[in-house]
């Protein structure tokens, strides 16, 4: 456990809102051990870390630990407090969460990553920090040292979107569709930025390349389908795929997922450990590792889900063909609606 020049816990006064608590300050936290967790609701690295933070909050609450989540949005739609509230409900997060839409708390900690943990002792001194996934047992030992206790670490198993990645088979990084950070767009004739255009699907997709079919507008933060019947195709290497979709202000939008031309196998819209952190806005992006967990494929068949709100996450469990996990994913959307994660904050 390291002491970082006896840096003290900064003010939380820059929060733009609070969930699960009245506004907190150093006065309310005096004499408590505090764990700060910086997150943003669509970050897969945070989703896989969260079951540990949730378990620590429950296991050490009576010993004096206070966990405070700091939601600092990466994408524009993540500024909406209702969406953050839904994320806390879906993840069973009952500890206090500060909304940090203005990046005031982020800046006060001089933070640069999602997720990020800061460990504060009873004298309000930051004693340790960790960025990204992993190091769970060591982090729990830090909590125990600050609390003055010693016992076996809690047992945690992430499920669904919270499951540990299949690191040995992962070959596809985080992929953006909005032109602000997009790469490997493969539809013929390239992209028309901020303009409606009818796109043709590529004849062949190379690994980690993607393309559009139908009438779309490619914006800085996302791609928006303008007419019914469009699709997105993506060739990836991994056991799971995660999509972030939004119907915008429209009614729920049905869509179909095909994997290598067939039904995608298990599909979920929600879900409940080693990894690379996601670097903050203004920094060179690092590839985020894709989610995973071994699971037999369900019987083939079309699985139709609906995008009911902004930022809904669709989790696709893919089949293993020997050691081959390179898959061609195609999503067909019915009426108009948005798809894909937007740009990182500049």
C-alpha positions as CSV (number, residue, x, y, z in Angstrom):
1,X,0.0,0.0,0.0
2,X,1.5,3.3,-1.1
3,X,0.9,6.8,0.3
4,X,0.9,9.3,-2.6
5,X,2.7,12.3,-1.0
6,X,-0.1,12.4,1.6
7,X,-2.6,13.7,-1.0
8,X,-5.8,14.5,0.7
9,X,-9.3,13.6,-0.5
10,X,-10.5,16.5,-2.6
11,X,-13.9,18.2,-2.3
12,X,-17.0,16.6,-3.7
13,X,-18.7,20.0,-4.2
14,X,-18.5,19.8,-7.9
15,X,-21.1,17.0,-8.1
16,X,-24.1,17.8,-10.4
17,X,-26.4,15.4,-8.5
18,X,-26.5,12.5,-6.1
19,X,-28.1,9.1,-6.2
20,X,-28.8,6.9,-3.2
21,X,-27.7,9.7,-0.8
22,X,-27.9,13.3,0.2
23,X,-24.9,15.3,-1.0
24,X,-21.8,14.2,0.9
25,X,-18.8,16.2,2.0
26,X,-15.7,15.6,4.2
27,X,-17.8,16.4,7.2
28,X,-20.1,13.4,6.7
29,X,-17.1,11.2,5.8
30,X,-14.9,12.2,8.7
31,X,-13.3,9.1,10.4
32,X,-14.5,6.7,7.7
33,X,-12.5,4.7,5.2
34,X,-13.7,5.7,1.7
35,X,-13.4,3.9,-1.6
36,X,-14.1,6.1,-4.7
37,X,-15.0,4.3,-7.9
38,X,-15.0,6.4,-11.1
39,X,-17.2,4.8,-13.8
40,X,-19.3,5.5,-16.8
41,X,-22.4,3.4,-17.5
42,X,-21.5,1.8,-20.9
43,X,-17.9,1.0,-20.0
44,X,-17.4,-2.8,-20.2
45,X,-14.3,-2.6,-18.1
46,X,-16.3,-1.0,-15.3
47,X,-19.1,-3.5,-15.7
48,X,-16.7,-6.4,-15.2
49,X,-15.2,-4.6,-12.1
50,X,-18.5,-3.6,-10.5
51,X,-19.4,-7.0,-8.9
52,X,-16.2,-6.7,-6.7
53,X,-16.9,-3.1,-5.7
54,X,-20.5,-4.1,-4.9
55,X,-19.4,-7.0,-2.8
56,X,-16.9,-4.9,-0.9
57,X,-19.5,-2.3,-0.1
58,X,-21.7,-5.0,1.4
59,X,-19.0,-7.0,3.2
60,X,-17.3,-4.1,4.9
61,X,-20.0,-1.6,5.5
62,X,-20.4,-2.5,9.1
63,X,-16.6,-2.2,9.6
64,X,-16.7,1.5,8.5
65,X,-16.2,1.4,4.7
66,X,-18.1,3.9,2.6
67,X,-18.1,3.3,-1.2
68,X,-18.8,6.3,-3.3
69,X,-19.4,5.9,-7.1
70,X,-18.4,8.9,-9.2
71,X,-20.2,8.7,-12.6
72,X,-18.2,10.8,-15.0
73,X,-19.8,10.5,-18.5
74,X,-17.8,9.5,-21.5
75,X,-20.6,9.9,-24.0
76,X,-23.1,12.6,-24.4
77,X,-26.2,10.5,-23.6
78,X,-24.5,9.4,-20.4
79,X,-25.1,12.9,-18.9
80,X,-28.8,12.0,-18.4
81,X,-29.3,11.3,-14.7
82,X,-32.2,9.0,-15.4
83,X,-29.9,6.7,-17.4
84,X,-27.4,6.6,-14.5
85,X,-30.3,5.8,-12.1
86,X,-31.4,2.9,-14.3
87,X,-27.8,1.6,-14.4
88,X,-27.6,1.7,-10.6
89,X,-30.8,-0.2,-10.4
90,X,-29.8,-2.8,-12.9
91,X,-26.4,-3.3,-11.2
92,X,-28.0,-3.4,-7.7
93,X,-25.8,-0.4,-6.6
94,X,-27.1,0.9,-3.3
95,X,-24.0,2.9,-2.2
96,X,-23.9,6.7,-2.9
97,X,-23.2,7.8,-6.5
98,X,-22.1,11.4,-7.4
99,X,-23.0,12.6,-10.9
100,X,-20.0,14.4,-12.2
101,X,-21.2,15.8,-15.5
102,X,-18.9,18.7,-15.4
103,X,-15.8,16.6,-14.7
104,X,-15.2,18.6,-11.5
105,X,-14.6,15.7,-9.2
106,X,-12.6,13.9,-12.0
107,X,-10.4,16.9,-12.3
108,X,-10.0,17.3,-8.5
109,X,-8.7,13.8,-8.3
110,X,-6.6,14.3,-11.4
111,X,-8.1,11.1,-12.7
112,X,-7.6,9.8,-16.3
113,X,-9.3,6.4,-16.5
114,X,-12.5,4.4,-16.3
115,X,-12.7,2.5,-14.0
116,X,-10.5,4.0,-11.3
117,X,-10.4,3.2,-7.6
118,X,-9.0,5.6,-4.9
119,X,-8.6,4.3,-1.3
120,X,-8.9,7.0,1.4
121,X,-8.0,6.4,5.0
122,X,-9.8,7.8,8.1
123,X,-7.6,10.9,8.0
124,X,-8.8,11.7,4.5
125,X,-5.4,10.8,2.9
126,X,-5.4,8.9,-0.4
127,X,-3.4,5.8,0.4
128,X,-3.7,3.8,-2.8
129,X,-5.2,3.8,-6.3
130,X,-5.8,1.4,-9.1
131,X,-6.9,1.9,-12.7
132,X,-8.8,-0.7,-14.9
133,X,-9.8,-4.2,-14.1
134,X,-8.0,-6.8,-12.0
135,X,-5.9,-6.7,-8.9
136,X,-9.0,-7.5,-6.9
137,X,-7.4,-9.5,-4.0
138,X,-4.8,-6.8,-3.5
139,X,-7.4,-4.0,-3.5
140,X,-9.5,-5.9,-0.9
141,X,-6.4,-6.3,1.3
142,X,-5.9,-2.5,1.1
143,X,-9.4,-2.0,2.3
144,X,-8.8,-4.4,5.2
145,X,-5.6,-2.7,6.1
146,X,-7.3,0.7,6.2
147,X,-10.1,-0.8,8.4
148,X,-7.6,-2.6,10.6
149,X,-9.1,-6.1,10.0
150,X,-7.9,-9.3,8.4
151,X,-10.0,-12.1,6.9
152,X,-10.5,-14.1,3.8
153,X,-11.4,-12.1,0.7
154,X,-15.0,-12.2,-0.4
155,X,-16.0,-14.7,-3.2
156,X,-17.2,-13.0,-6.3
157,X,-18.4,-14.4,-9.7
158,X,-19.4,-12.0,-12.4
159,X,-22.3,-13.2,-14.5
160,X,-23.7,-12.0,-17.9
161,X,-22.0,-8.7,-18.9
162,X,-20.1,-8.7,-15.6
163,X,-18.3,-12.0,-16.4
164,X,-14.5,-12.1,-16.8
165,X,-13.3,-11.9,-20.4
166,X,-11.8,-14.8,-22.3
167,X,-8.4,-13.1,-22.6
168,X,-6.7,-15.9,-24.5
169,X,-9.3,-15.7,-27.3
170,X,-9.9,-12.0,-27.5
171,X,-8.8,-10.4,-30.7
172,X,-11.2,-7.4,-31.2
173,X,-10.8,-4.1,-29.4
174,X,-13.5,-1.6,-28.5
175,X,-15.0,-0.3,-31.7
176,X,-16.6,3.1,-32.3
177,X,-19.1,3.8,-35.1
178,X,-19.2,7.6,-34.9
179,X,-16.6,9.2,-37.1
180,X,-14.9,11.0,-34.1
181,X,-13.0,7.7,-33.3
182,X,-14.2,5.3,-35.9
183,X,-11.8,3.0,-37.7
184,X,-12.0,0.2,-40.3
185,X,-15.2,1.3,-42.0
186,X,-15.5,-1.1,-45.0
187,X,-18.7,-0.1,-47.0
188,X,-17.8,0.9,-50.6
189,X,-17.1,4.6,-51.3
190,X,-16.3,5.4,-47.7
191,X,-18.3,7.5,-45.3
192,X,-20.3,10.7,-45.8
193,X,-20.0,12.6,-42.6
194,X,-23.1,14.2,-41.1
195,X,-25.1,13.4,-44.3
196,X,-27.7,10.9,-45.2
197,X,-26.5,8.3,-47.7
198,X,-27.5,4.9,-48.9
199,X,-24.7,2.5,-48.1
200,X,-24.0,-0.9,-49.7
201,X,-22.6,-3.8,-47.6
202,X,-19.0,-4.7,-48.3
203,X,-18.5,-7.9,-50.3
204,X,-16.0,-9.1,-47.8
205,X,-15.2,-8.1,-44.2
206,X,-11.7,-8.3,-42.8
207,X,-11.2,-9.0,-39.1
208,X,-12.3,-6.0,-37.0
209,X,-13.9,-4.2,-40.0
210,X,-17.5,-3.1,-40.2
211,X,-19.9,-1.8,-42.7
212,X,-23.4,-0.5,-43.2
213,X,-26.3,-1.3,-45.5
214,X,-29.3,1.0,-46.1
215,X,-29.8,4.7,-45.5
216,X,-27.7,6.0,-42.6
217,X,-26.2,9.2,-41.3
218,X,-22.7,8.9,-39.8
219,X,-22.3,11.5,-37.1
220,X,-19.4,12.3,-34.8
221,X,-20.9,10.4,-31.9
222,X,-23.0,7.6,-33.5
223,X,-24.6,6.3,-36.7
224,X,-28.4,6.8,-37.2
225,X,-30.6,4.7,-39.5
226,X,-32.9,6.9,-41.5
227,X,-35.1,4.4,-43.2
228,X,-36.3,0.9,-42.1
229,X,-34.4,-2.1,-43.2
230,X,-30.8,-1.1,-42.6
231,X,-28.1,-3.3,-41.1
232,X,-24.7,-3.2,-39.5
233,X,-22.1,-5.9,-40.2
234,X,-19.0,-6.5,-38.1
235,X,-16.3,-9.2,-38.2
236,X,-14.8,-9.8,-34.8
237,X,-12.8,-12.3,-32.8
238,X,-14.0,-13.2,-29.3
239,X,-16.6,-15.1,-27.4
240,X,-19.0,-12.3,-26.7
241,X,-20.2,-9.1,-28.5
242,X,-21.7,-6.1,-26.8
243,X,-23.7,-3.5,-28.6
244,X,-24.9,-0.2,-27.3
245,X,-28.1,0.8,-29.0
246,X,-30.7,3.6,-28.8
247,X,-34.2,4.2,-30.2
248,X,-33.8,7.9,-29.5
249,X,-37.2,9.5,-28.9
250,X,-39.1,6.9,-30.9
251,X,-41.0,3.9,-29.8
252,X,-39.2,0.6,-29.2
253,X,-37.4,-0.6,-32.3
254,X,-37.1,-4.3,-33.1
255,X,-33.9,-5.6,-34.5
256,X,-32.4,-9.0,-35.4
257,X,-28.9,-10.4,-34.7
258,X,-27.3,-12.9,-37.0
259,X,-24.0,-14.7,-36.4
260,X,-22.3,-16.1,-39.4
261,X,-25.7,-15.9,-41.2
262,X,-27.6,-17.7,-38.5
263,X,-29.4,-16.9,-35.3
264,X,-26.9,-15.4,-32.8
265,X,-27.4,-17.8,-29.9
266,X,-28.0,-16.5,-26.4
267,X,-28.9,-12.8,-26.4
268,X,-29.4,-10.8,-23.3
269,X,-30.3,-7.1,-22.7
270,X,-28.9,-6.9,-19.2
271,X,-26.3,-8.7,-17.1
272,X,-25.0,-8.9,-13.7
273,X,-11.2,-9.3,-13.8
274,X,-7.8,-8.7,-15.3
275,X,-7.9,-6.0,-17.9
276,X,-6.8,-2.8,-19.4
277,X,-8.2,0.5,-18.3
278,X,-9.9,2.9,-20.7
279,X,-8.0,6.1,-21.0
280,X,-9.9,9.4,-20.4
281,X,-10.9,12.0,-22.9
282,X,-8.1,13.9,-24.5
283,X,-5.7,10.9,-24.2
284,X,-4.8,8.4,-26.9
285,X,-7.5,5.6,-26.7
286,X,-6.4,2.2,-25.5
287,X,-8.2,-0.9,-26.7
288,X,-10.8,-2.2,-24.3
289,X,-11.0,-5.9,-23.9
290,X,-14.3,-7.5,-25.0
291,X,-16.5,-9.5,-22.5
292,X,-16.7,-13.2,-22.1
293,X,-17.5,-16.4,-20.4
294,X,-17.6,-19.9,-21.8
295,X,-21.1,-21.2,-22.4
296,X,-22.6,-23.7,-24.8
297,X,-24.5,-22.3,-27.8
298,X,-28.2,-22.4,-27.7
299,X,-30.2,-23.9,-30.5
300,X,-29.9,-21.9,-33.7
301,X,-32.7,-19.5,-34.3
302,X,-33.4,-15.8,-34.8
303,X,-33.4,-13.9,-31.5
304,X,-35.3,-10.6,-31.7
305,X,-34.8,-8.0,-29.0
306,X,-36.0,-4.4,-28.8
307,X,-34.1,-1.2,-28.1
308,X,-36.3,0.4,-25.6
309,X,-34.2,3.3,-24.3
310,X,-31.0,5.2,-24.8
311,X,-27.9,3.2,-24.0
312,X,-29.5,-0.3,-23.8
313,X,-26.8,-2.9,-23.9
314,X,-27.3,-6.1,-25.9
315,X,-25.0,-9.0,-25.0
316,X,-24.5,-11.8,-27.6
317,X,-22.9,-15.1,-26.5
318,X,-21.3,-16.7,-29.5
319,X,-20.4,-20.3,-30.4
320,X,-17.0,-22.0,-30.2
321,X,-16.0,-23.9,-33.3
322,X,-12.9,-25.7,-32.0
323,X,-10.6,-22.7,-31.2
324,X,-12.2,-20.5,-33.9
325,X,-13.9,-17.5,-32.5
326,X,-13.8,-15.3,-35.6
327,X,-17.5,-14.4,-36.3
328,X,-19.5,-12.3,-38.7
329,X,-22.2,-10.4,-36.8
330,X,-25.0,-8.7,-38.6
331,X,-27.6,-6.6,-37.0
332,X,-30.7,-5.7,-39.0
333,X,-32.9,-2.8,-37.7
334,X,-36.5,-2.3,-38.5
335,X,-37.6,1.4,-38.3
336,X,-35.3,4.3,-38.0
337,X,-33.1,4.6,-34.9
338,X,-29.6,5.2,-33.6
339,X,-26.9,2.6,-33.0
340,X,-23.4,2.6,-31.6
341,X,-21.4,4.4,-29.0
342,X,-20.5,8.1,-29.6
343,X,-17.3,10.0,-29.3
344,X,-15.1,10.4,-26.3
345,X,-15.3,13.7,-24.6
346,X,-12.7,16.1,-26.0
